[in-house]
Amino acid sequence: MALQQHTAQLTEKYNHLKIEYAQLKAEHAKQKTEDAQRYAQLKAERAQQKAKHDQLRKFVMNMASQSGDTCAPTSFLPYNNQPPPPPPAPLLC
């Protein structure tokens, strides 16, 4: 009698764990799908930003070459629009 009761308890616990595992597996699959969608969205946004940046760069280079400017910019200022710091002063020995 005690063996049957113990077997029933173990079976119940096992079934409960199977259900919990299935729920966790479903949540993980859902999270994985959401992460993949977010990654694809970020990748598309980055590609769009890069295309816009490249287009602007081509425009600036084209305008500089048409104006005869021999000092055409080869790169843009960083995003904070600050020029790079001046080089360090040479040491006087």
DSSP file (Angstrom, degrees, kcal/mol; ACC not computed):
  #  RESIDUE AA STRUCTURE BP1 BP2  ACC     N-H-->O    O-->H-N    N-H-->O    O-->H-N    TCO  KAPPA ALPHA  PHI   PSI    X-CA   Y-CA   Z-CA
    1    1 A M     >        0   0    0      0, 0.0     4,-2.0     0, 0.0     5,-0.2   0.000 360.0 360.0 360.0 -46.5    0.0    0.0    0.0
    2    2 A A  H  >  +     0   0    0      1,-0.2     4,-2.6     2,-0.2     5,-0.2   0.866 360.0  54.3 -64.5 -36.0    2.8    2.5    0.9
    3    3 A L  H  > S+     0   0    0      2,-0.2     4,-2.5     1,-0.2    -1,-0.2   0.904 108.0  48.9 -65.2 -41.6    4.6    1.6   -2.3
    4    4 A Q  H  > S+     0   0    0      2,-0.2     4,-2.3     1,-0.2    -2,-0.2   0.902 112.1  48.9 -64.4 -40.6    1.6    2.4   -4.4
    5    5 A Q  H  X S+     0   0    0     -4,-2.0     4,-2.2     2,-0.2    -2,-0.2   0.921 112.5  47.6 -65.3 -44.1    1.1    5.7   -2.6
    6    6 A H  H  X S+     0   0    0     -4,-2.6     4,-2.5     1,-0.2    -2,-0.2   0.903 111.6  50.7 -63.9 -41.5    4.8    6.6   -3.1
    7    7 A T  H  X S+     0   0    0     -4,-2.5     4,-2.4     1,-0.2    -1,-0.2   0.900 109.7  50.7 -62.8 -41.2    4.6    5.6   -6.8
    8    8 A A  H  X S+     0   0    0     -4,-2.3     4,-2.4     2,-0.2    -2,-0.2   0.903 110.4  49.5 -64.0 -41.7    1.5    7.8   -7.2
    9    9 A Q  H  X S+     0   0    0     -4,-2.2     4,-2.6     2,-0.2    -2,-0.2   0.921 112.2  47.7 -63.7 -43.9    3.3   10.7   -5.6
   10   10 A L  H  X S+     0   0    0     -4,-2.5     4,-2.6     2,-0.2    -2,-0.2   0.896 111.6  50.3 -65.2 -39.1    6.4   10.3   -7.8
   11   11 A T  H  X S+     0   0    0     -4,-2.4     4,-2.5     2,-0.2    -1,-0.2   0.913 111.4  48.7 -63.6 -42.9    4.2   10.0  -10.9
   12   12 A E  H  X S+     0   0    0     -4,-2.4     4,-2.3     2,-0.2    -2,-0.2   0.918 112.9  47.2 -63.2 -44.1    2.3   13.2  -10.0
   13   13 A K  H  X S+     0   0    0     -4,-2.6     4,-2.4     2,-0.2    -2,-0.2   0.913 111.8  51.2 -64.2 -42.3    5.6   15.0   -9.3
   14   14 A Y  H  X S+     0   0    0     -4,-2.6     4,-2.2     2,-0.2    -2,-0.2   0.920 110.5  48.2 -60.9 -45.2    7.0   13.7  -12.6
   15   15 A N  H  X S+     0   0    0     -4,-2.5     4,-2.0     1,-0.2    -1,-0.2   0.893 110.9  51.5 -63.4 -39.8    3.9   14.9  -14.6
   16   16 A H  H  X S+     0   0    0     -4,-2.3     4,-2.4     1,-0.2    -1,-0.2   0.916 110.4  48.6 -62.9 -43.0    4.1   18.3  -12.9
   17   17 A L  H  X S+     0   0    0     -4,-2.4     4,-2.6     2,-0.2    -2,-0.2   0.864 108.3  54.2 -66.2 -36.5    7.8   18.6  -13.9
   18   18 A K  H  X S+     0   0    0     -4,-2.2     4,-2.2     2,-0.2    -1,-0.2   0.915 110.4  46.9 -61.8 -42.6    7.0   17.7  -17.5
   19   19 A I  H  X S+     0   0    0     -4,-2.0     4,-2.2     2,-0.2    -2,-0.2   0.928 112.8  48.8 -64.8 -45.3    4.4   20.4  -17.6
   20   20 A E  H  X S+     0   0    0     -4,-2.4     4,-2.4     1,-0.2    -2,-0.2   0.902 111.0  50.7 -62.0 -41.8    6.8   23.0  -16.1
   21   21 A Y  H  X S+     0   0    0     -4,-2.6     4,-2.6     1,-0.2    -1,-0.2   0.910 109.2  50.7 -62.3 -43.2    9.6   21.9  -18.5
   22   22 A A  H  X S+     0   0    0     -4,-2.2     4,-2.1     2,-0.2    -1,-0.2   0.892 110.7  49.6 -62.7 -39.7    7.2   22.3  -21.5
   23   23 A Q  H  X S+     0   0    0     -4,-2.2     4,-2.5     2,-0.2    -2,-0.2   0.926 112.1  47.2 -64.9 -44.7    6.2   25.8  -20.3
   24   24 A L  H  X S+     0   0    0     -4,-2.4     4,-2.4     1,-0.2    -2,-0.2   0.893 111.1  52.0 -63.4 -39.4    9.9   26.9  -19.9
   25   25 A K  H  X S+     0   0    0     -4,-2.6     4,-2.1     2,-0.2    -1,-0.2   0.901 110.6  48.0 -64.0 -40.9   10.7   25.5  -23.3
   26   26 A A  H  X S+     0   0    0     -4,-2.1     4,-2.3     2,-0.2    -2,-0.2   0.905 111.4  50.0 -66.5 -42.3    7.9   27.5  -24.8
   27   27 A E  H  X S+     0   0    0     -4,-2.5     4,-2.6     1,-0.2    -2,-0.2   0.903 110.7  50.4 -62.3 -40.9    9.0   30.7  -23.0
   28   28 A H  H  X S+     0   0    0     -4,-2.4     4,-2.5     2,-0.2    -2,-0.2   0.910 110.1  49.2 -64.1 -42.8   12.5   30.2  -24.2
   29   29 A A  H  X S+     0   0    0     -4,-2.1     4,-2.2     2,-0.2    -1,-0.2   0.901 111.8  49.5 -63.4 -40.5   11.4   29.7  -27.8
   30   30 A K  H  X S+     0   0    0     -4,-2.3     4,-2.4     2,-0.2    -2,-0.2   0.924 112.3  47.3 -63.6 -44.9    9.3   32.8  -27.6
   31   31 A Q  H  X S+     0   0    0     -4,-2.6     4,-2.6     1,-0.2    -2,-0.2   0.890 110.7  52.3 -64.3 -39.2   12.2   34.8  -26.2
   32   32 A K  H  X S+     0   0    0     -4,-2.5     4,-2.2     2,-0.2    -1,-0.2   0.901 110.2  48.3 -63.7 -41.1   14.5   33.5  -28.9
   33   33 A T  H  X S+     0   0    0     -4,-2.2     4,-2.3     2,-0.2    -2,-0.2   0.925 112.1  48.7 -64.4 -45.2   12.0   34.6  -31.6
   34   34 A E  H  X S+     0   0    0     -4,-2.4     4,-2.5     1,-0.2    -2,-0.2   0.902 111.2  50.4 -61.9 -41.5   11.7   38.0  -30.1
   35   35 A D  H  X S+     0   0    0     -4,-2.6     4,-2.6     1,-0.2    -1,-0.2   0.901 110.0  50.0 -63.5 -40.9   15.5   38.4  -29.8
   36   36 A A  H  X S+     0   0    0     -4,-2.2     4,-2.3     2,-0.2    -2,-0.2   0.894 111.4  48.6 -65.0 -39.8   15.9   37.4  -33.5
   37   37 A Q  H  X S+     0   0    0     -4,-2.3     4,-2.3     2,-0.2    -2,-0.2   0.914 112.4  48.2 -66.0 -42.4   13.3   39.9  -34.5
   38   38 A R  H  X S+     0   0    0     -4,-2.5     4,-2.7     2,-0.2     5,-0.2   0.906 111.1  50.9 -64.6 -41.7   15.0   42.7  -32.5
   39   39 A Y  H  X S+     0   0    0     -4,-2.6     4,-2.6     2,-0.2    -2,-0.2   0.921 110.5  48.9 -61.4 -44.4   18.4   41.8  -33.9
   40   40 A A  H  X S+     0   0    0     -4,-2.3     4,-2.2     2,-0.2    -1,-0.2   0.897 111.7  49.9 -62.8 -40.0   17.0   41.9  -37.5
   41   41 A Q  H  X S+     0   0    0     -4,-2.3     4,-2.5     2,-0.2    -2,-0.2   0.931 112.4  46.3 -64.3 -45.6   15.4   45.3  -36.7
   42   42 A L  H  X S+     0   0    0     -4,-2.7     4,-2.4     1,-0.2    -2,-0.2   0.884 111.6  52.1 -64.1 -38.3   18.6   46.7  -35.3
   43   43 A K  H  X S+     0   0    0     -4,-2.6     4,-2.2    -5,-0.2    -1,-0.2   0.906 110.8  47.5 -64.3 -41.7   20.6   45.3  -38.2
   44   44 A A  H  X S+     0   0    0     -4,-2.2     4,-2.2     2,-0.2    -2,-0.2   0.904 111.9  50.0 -66.3 -41.5   18.2   47.0  -40.7
   45   45 A E  H  X S+     0   0    0     -4,-2.5     4,-2.4     1,-0.2    -2,-0.2   0.908 110.9  49.7 -63.1 -41.1   18.4   50.3  -38.8
   46   46 A R  H  X S+     0   0    0     -4,-2.4     4,-2.5     2,-0.2    -2,-0.2   0.903 110.1  50.0 -64.6 -41.7   22.2   50.1  -38.8
   47   47 A A  H  X S+     0   0    0     -4,-2.2     4,-2.4     2,-0.2    -1,-0.2   0.891 110.9  50.1 -63.5 -39.0   22.3   49.5  -42.5
   48   48 A Q  H  X S+     0   0    0     -4,-2.2     4,-2.3     2,-0.2    -2,-0.2   0.915 111.4  47.9 -65.9 -43.1   19.9   52.4  -43.1
   49   49 A Q  H  X S+     0   0    0     -4,-2.4     4,-2.6     2,-0.2    -2,-0.2   0.906 112.3  49.8 -63.1 -41.6   22.1   54.7  -41.0
   50   50 A K  H  X S+     0   0    0     -4,-2.5     4,-2.8     2,-0.2    -2,-0.2   0.911 110.4  49.7 -65.0 -41.9   25.2   53.5  -42.8
   51   51 A A  H  X S+     0   0    0     -4,-2.4     4,-2.4     2,-0.2    -1,-0.2   0.910 112.2  47.9 -63.0 -41.8   23.6   54.1  -46.2
   52   52 A K  H  X S+     0   0    0     -4,-2.3     4,-2.3     2,-0.2    -2,-0.2   0.914 113.0  48.5 -64.4 -42.9   22.6   57.6  -45.1
   53   53 A H  H  X S+     0   0    0     -4,-2.6     4,-2.5     2,-0.2    -2,-0.2   0.918 112.4  48.1 -63.2 -44.7   26.1   58.3  -43.9
   54   54 A D  H  X S+     0   0    0     -4,-2.8     4,-2.6     2,-0.2    -2,-0.2   0.891 110.9  51.3 -64.0 -39.8   27.7   57.0  -47.1
   55   55 A Q  H  X S+     0   0    0     -4,-2.4     4,-2.2     2,-0.2    -1,-0.2   0.920 111.6  46.8 -63.4 -43.8   25.3   59.1  -49.2
   56   56 A L  H  X S+     0   0    0     -4,-2.3     4,-2.5     2,-0.2    -2,-0.2   0.899 111.4  52.0 -64.5 -40.8   26.1   62.2  -47.2
   57   57 A R  H  X S+     0   0    0     -4,-2.5     4,-2.7     2,-0.2     5,-0.2   0.924 109.6  48.7 -62.4 -44.6   29.8   61.5  -47.5
   58   58 A K  H  X S+     0   0    0     -4,-2.6     4,-2.6     1,-0.2    -1,-0.2   0.906 111.1  51.3 -61.5 -41.0   29.6   61.1  -51.3
   59   59 A F  H  X S+     0   0    0     -4,-2.2     4,-2.7     2,-0.2    -2,-0.2   0.930 111.5  46.4 -61.2 -46.6   27.7   64.4  -51.5
   60   60 A V  H  X S+     0   0    0     -4,-2.5     4,-2.4     1,-0.2    -2,-0.2   0.923 114.2  47.6 -64.1 -44.3   30.3   66.2  -49.5
   61   61 A M  H  X S+     0   0    0     -4,-2.7     4,-2.2     1,-0.2    -1,-0.2   0.892 112.6  49.7 -64.5 -38.5   33.2   64.7  -51.5
   62   62 A N  H  X S+     0   0    0     -4,-2.6     4,-2.1    -5,-0.2    -2,-0.2   0.922 111.7  47.7 -65.3 -44.8   31.4   65.6  -54.7
   63   63 A M  H  X S+     0   0    0     -4,-2.7     4,-1.6     1,-0.2     6,-0.2   0.897 112.2  50.4 -64.0 -39.7   30.8   69.2  -53.7
   64   64 A A  H  <>S+     0   0    0     -4,-2.4     5,-1.8     1,-0.2     4,-0.4   0.894 111.1  47.9 -66.1 -39.5   34.4   69.5  -52.6
   65   65 A S  H ><5S+     0   0    0     -4,-2.2     3,-0.6     1,-0.2    -1,-0.2   0.850 110.8  51.6 -72.0 -32.1   35.7   68.2  -55.9
   66   66 A Q  H 3<5S+     0   0    0     -4,-2.1    -1,-0.2     1,-0.2    -2,-0.2   0.814 107.9  52.1 -72.4 -29.8   33.4   70.4  -57.9
   67   67 A S  T 3<5S-     0   0    0     -4,-1.6    -1,-0.2    -5,-0.2    -2,-0.2   0.508 114.0-116.0 -85.5  -2.7   34.6   73.5  -56.0
   68   68 A G  T < 5 +     0   0    0     -3,-0.6     2,-0.5    -4,-0.4    -3,-0.2   0.639  56.7 161.8  79.2  13.7   38.2   72.8  -56.6
   69   69 A D      < -     0   0    0     -5,-1.8     3,-0.5    -6,-0.2    -1,-0.3  -0.558  23.9-169.6 -70.2 117.8   38.9   72.3  -53.0
   70   70 A T  S    S+     0   0    0     -2,-0.5    -1,-0.2     1,-0.2     2,-0.1   0.570  80.9  63.0 -86.0  -8.1   42.1   70.4  -52.6
   71   71 A C  S    S+     0   0    0     -7,-0.1    -1,-0.2     2,-0.0     3,-0.1  -0.326  73.3 168.7-109.2  49.2   41.6   69.8  -48.9
   72   72 A A        -     0   0    0     -3,-0.5     2,-0.1     1,-0.1   -11,-0.1  -0.343  43.3-102.3 -62.7 139.9   38.4   67.8  -49.2
   73   73 A P        -     0   0    0      0, 0.0    -1,-0.1     0, 0.0     3,-0.1  -0.383  29.0-168.5 -65.2 138.2   37.4   66.1  -46.0
   74   74 A T  S    S+     0   0    0      1,-0.2     2,-0.3    -2,-0.1    -2,-0.1   0.541  73.2  17.7-102.8  -9.9   38.3   62.5  -45.8
   75   75 A S  S    S-     0   0    0    -18,-0.0    -1,-0.2     0, 0.0     2,-0.2  -0.982  77.9-114.5-153.3 161.3   36.3   61.8  -42.7
   76   76 A F        -     0   0    0     -2,-0.3     3,-0.1     1,-0.1    -2,-0.0  -0.519  38.2 -94.3 -93.7 163.5   33.5   63.5  -40.7
   77   77 A L        -     0   0    0     -2,-0.2    -1,-0.1     1,-0.1     4,-0.1  -0.368  55.2 -89.4 -67.3 156.0   33.6   64.9  -37.2
   78   78 A P    >   -     0   0    0      0, 0.0     3,-2.4     0, 0.0    -1,-0.1  -0.121  48.8 -91.1 -60.5 169.8   32.5   62.5  -34.5
   79   79 A Y  T 3  S+     0   0    0      1,-0.3    -2,-0.1     2,-0.1     0, 0.0   0.738 125.9  61.4 -59.8 -24.2   28.9   62.5  -33.6
   80   80 A N  T 3  S-     0   0    0      2,-0.1    -1,-0.3     1,-0.0    -3,-0.0   0.413 106.9-126.5 -84.3   5.6   29.3   65.2  -30.9
   81   81 A N    <   +     0   0    0     -3,-2.4    -2,-0.1     1,-0.2    -4,-0.1   0.771  62.8 138.1  58.4  30.8   30.5   67.6  -33.6
   82   82 A Q        -     0   0    0     -4,-0.1    -1,-0.2     1,-0.0    -2,-0.1  -0.890  53.9-123.3-105.3 134.8   33.7   68.4  -31.8
   83   83 A P        -     0   0    0      0, 0.0    -6,-0.0     0, 0.0    -1,-0.0  -0.337  40.9 -89.4 -69.2 160.1   37.0   68.6  -33.7
   84   84 A P        -     0   0    0      0, 0.0    -7,-0.0     0, 0.0     0, 0.0  -0.311  52.7 -92.2 -65.6 155.3   39.8   66.4  -32.6
   85   85 A P        -     0   0    0      0, 0.0    -3,-0.0     0, 0.0     0, 0.0  -0.307  49.5 -96.2 -65.7 153.0   42.1   67.8  -29.9
   86   86 A P        -     0   0    0      0, 0.0     3,-0.1     0, 0.0     0, 0.0  -0.309  47.0 -95.4 -67.1 154.5   45.2   69.6  -31.1
   87   87 A P        -     0   0    0      0, 0.0     2,-0.0     0, 0.0     0, 0.0  -0.326  51.5 -89.4 -66.6 155.4   48.4   67.6  -31.3
   88   88 A P        -     0   0    0      0, 0.0     3,-0.1     0, 0.0     0, 0.0  -0.335  47.5-101.7 -66.1 147.3   50.7   67.9  -28.3
   89   89 A A        -     0   0    0      1,-0.1     3,-0.1    -3,-0.1     2,-0.0  -0.392  42.9-102.8 -67.2 143.9   53.2   70.7  -28.4
   90   90 A P        -     0   0    0      0, 0.0     2,-0.3     0, 0.0    -1,-0.1  -0.357  38.0-107.0 -67.7 149.1   56.8   69.5  -29.3
   91   91 A L        -     0   0    0     -3,-0.1     2,-0.7     1,-0.0     0, 0.0  -0.594  25.8-140.6 -77.2 133.2   59.2   69.3  -26.4
   92   92 A L              0   0    0     -2,-0.3    -1,-0.0     1,-0.1    -3,-0.0  -0.850 360.0 360.0 -96.4 115.0   61.8   72.0  -26.4
   93   93 A C              0   0    0     -2,-0.7    -1,-0.1     0, 0.0    -2,-0.0   0.416 360.0 360.0-108.5 360.0   65.2   70.6  -25.4
